[in-house]
Amino acid sequence: MTTGKSLGAFTSLCLGLGAGVLIFSGGMDLNVTSEGNRNGDYFDETSFMAIGIRSQGGLKLGLGLALLGITGAIANPFIHIDELQSRNQAALRNNAAMNKEIRNWDSKNKS
């Protein structure tokens, strides 16, 4: 059960997909190399443009992981289902108590 307002299922899905896009594109940005460093090592890069794209890729990767953590997609994707089940159980208990009261009233007021 949640302790505060939870995100809707559609919102969680959209944020999870957005996080996936950020993670995927960030991973692609981390593999960028300049034309002069095609056969060189990853850490031998001298092009500031390639280094800038790599840093943006790292930022995208971190933001994607943070967004997944915020949406709860990793921790518990079924939190909405658990909340609905607990509400349904509470409604069933209330319904059973109401039926018992009605039966008691009927038994007292029979003609």
Order of alpha helices (4+ residues) and beta strands (2+ residues): alpha-alpha-alpha
